[in-house]
């Protein structure tokens, strides 16, 4: 009888984990953030805002390869982690000067 209870508890725990995952996905949808596999993606305008740079400057960084991004339906998108890494590198350069 105890095995049945353990199996039931395991099943309930799995359901709870799935519900938590769905809840997180819904929060992200409500917040308006785009995600792929749980990683936030930013469009070009969001990158400009995040970096506090103009469109032309962000394009220059992309042309130089400092920011890569990817195309999705002919739109340039960027991983948030890529932009954060770029910011870290840039702040490291300004600290050294």
BAPA-883450 format. One line per field, with one value per residue (C-alpha): residue number from 1; residue in three letters; x negated, y negated, z negated. Coordinates in Angstrom, 2 decimals, m for minus. Layout:
// residues N
n <- NUM;...
res <- ALA;...
X <- X;...
Y <- Y;...
Z <- Z;...
This chain:
// residues 97
n <- 1;2;3;4;5;6;7;8;9;10;11;12;13;14;15;16;17;18;19;20;21;22;23;24;25;26;27;28;29;30;31;32;33;34;35;36;37;38;39;40;41;42;43;44;45;46;47;48;49;50;51;52;53;54;55;56;57;58;59;60;61;62;63;64;65;66;67;68;69;70;71;72;73;74;75;76;77;78;79;80;81;82;83;84;85;86;87;88;89;90;91;92;93;94;95;96;97
res <- UNK;UNK;UNK;UNK;UNK;UNK;UNK;UNK;UNK;UNK;UNK;UNK;UNK;UNK;UNK;UNK;UNK;UNK;UNK;UNK;UNK;UNK;UNK;UNK;UNK;UNK;UNK;UNK;UNK;UNK;UNK;UNK;UNK;UNK;UNK;UNK;UNK;UNK;UNK;UNK;UNK;UNK;UNK;UNK;UNK;UNK;UNK;UNK;UNK;UNK;UNK;UNK;UNK;UNK;UNK;UNK;UNK;UNK;UNK;UNK;UNK;UNK;UNK;UNK;UNK;UNK;UNK;UNK;UNK;UNK;UNK;UNK;UNK;UNK;UNK;UNK;UNK;UNK;UNK;UNK;UNK;UNK;UNK;UNK;UNK;UNK;UNK;UNK;UNK;UNK;UNK;UNK;UNK;UNK;UNK;UNK;UNK
X <- 0.00;m2.88;m4.32;m1.06;m1.29;m4.91;m3.96;m1.04;m3.27;m5.85;m3.14;m1.79;m5.29;m5.74;m2.40;m3.37;m6.70;m4.87;m2.41;m5.29;m6.87;m3.59;m3.17;m6.66;m5.90;m2.69;m4.54;m7.00;m4.20;m2.41;m5.61;m5.94;m9.37;m10.12;m11.86;m13.21;m13.92;m13.68;m16.27;m15.09;m15.53;m15.59;m14.66;m16.83;m14.97;m15.25;m19.01;m19.36;m17.44;m19.39;m22.74;m21.52;m22.90;m21.53;m20.58;m23.64;m26.07;m24.48;m24.70;m28.39;m29.00;m27.12;m29.14;m32.38;m31.21;m31.03;m27.29;m26.11;m22.46;m20.49;m17.76;m14.24;m11.67;m14.01;m14.26;m17.54;m17.18;m19.72;m20.08;m19.88;m22.92;m24.90;m24.02;m24.87;m28.25;m28.87;m28.12;m30.57;m33.30;m32.59;m32.64;m35.94;m37.43;m36.35;m37.71;m41.16;m41.38
Y <- 0.00;m2.33;m1.90;m3.15;m6.23;m6.83;m6.49;m8.85;m11.36;m11.17;m11.75;m14.71;m16.18;m15.85;m17.59;m20.38;m20.85;m21.06;m23.60;m25.73;m25.66;m26.71;m29.45;m30.80;m30.70;m32.65;m35.28;m35.73;m36.02;m38.60;m40.61;m40.79;m39.18;m36.86;m33.65;m30.60;m27.55;m29.73;m32.23;m35.78;m37.26;m40.95;m42.79;m45.55;m48.34;m46.60;m46.19;m49.90;m50.75;m48.29;m49.60;m53.22;m53.59;m54.79;m52.44;m53.32;m52.59;m49.19;m48.40;m49.29;m46.86;m44.19;m44.91;m44.61;m41.31;m42.54;m41.80;m38.99;m38.24;m36.07;m36.45;m35.32;m35.99;m38.62;m40.41;m40.77;m39.35;m39.07;m36.74;m38.73;m36.81;m37.97;m41.60;m41.25;m39.71;m42.60;m45.06;m43.28;m43.46;m47.13;m48.03;m46.14;m48.22;m51.50;m50.42;m49.84;m53.25
Z <- 0.00;m0.80;2.75;4.22;2.01;3.06;6.73;6.23;4.46;7.27;9.85;7.88;7.61;11.37;11.96;9.59;11.43;14.76;13.32;12.02;15.47;17.09;14.52;15.32;19.04;18.46;16.43;19.28;21.81;19.67;19.25;23.03;23.11;25.98;25.05;26.84;24.71;21.62;22.89;23.42;26.89;27.68;30.82;32.26;30.45;27.09;27.61;28.39;25.22;23.10;24.34;24.34;27.85;31.12;33.92;36.01;33.17;32.50;36.23;36.18;33.33;35.27;38.43;36.41;34.94;31.35;31.39;33.62;33.06;35.45;38.04;37.30;40.02;41.51;38.17;36.30;32.80;30.01;27.05;23.84;22.57;25.62;24.94;21.24;22.16;24.56;21.74;19.43;22.07;22.73;19.05;18.71;21.51;19.92;16.51;18.05;19.72
